[in-house]
Amino acid sequence: FNQSNLQPVFTATVLGNQAGSDTKSGDWKLYVGFEGFSKPVDYQINKAKKLLIMNGLKPEDFFEYEATGGVFQEYFKALDESPFILRADFPVNRLLKFVGGLVKQADGVDIFIDSGCGRIIAGLYVLDEGVWNRICDLAAGCEGHVLLEKAPEEFKKNQDLFGPARPEWKIFRKIKAILDPHNIFASDRMLGNR
């Protein structure tokens, strides 16, 4: 859709394993959003249906959504219940490679893929040091980066939310200490900060 002339407002894919999801466990769902006046949107929807069918996909009914809450409000509400929330950013052509590896590494993962900008948000129910390190290696191999937006305190005591420590972080922390001696700015979001 991003390479078509349909100009969607968003293209996103979700993998639902969560209890609050309308997606059956293990099922992928593609969402394509169009906004504007009814005639152009109707045209876009009809072209999108044809494009989906041409590619062997079964389009479901299109629906209107609230502009303020958006299509994914309930999905993100349920995703927020996960003890671990992972955020990853990649070149768009590397998304599928990372997602394939992530699904193999993590059990029961819920995944939101924004294919317009190459961002992945995932909810994980279980994550240990070994799996986290493998996910970080996978991200680096896909030319992207990954971090944990949310993790239990016990996990944070032993693991960095930005992945395995890198040498440049020491320099970064020293510069940060000089520029922000009272640790006011983004104290819990700094590289190398457990």
Secondary structure, DSSP 8 states (H G I E B T S, - for coil): -TTSSS--SEEEEEEE-STT-SS-TTEEEEEEE--S-HHHHHHHHHHHHHHHHHTT----------TTT-TTHHHHHHHTTSSEEEEEE--GGGHHHHHHHHHHHSTT-EEEEETTTTEEEEEES---HHHHHHHHHHHHHTT-EEEEEE--HHHHHHS-TTSS--THHHHHHHHHHHH-TT--SSTTS-TT--
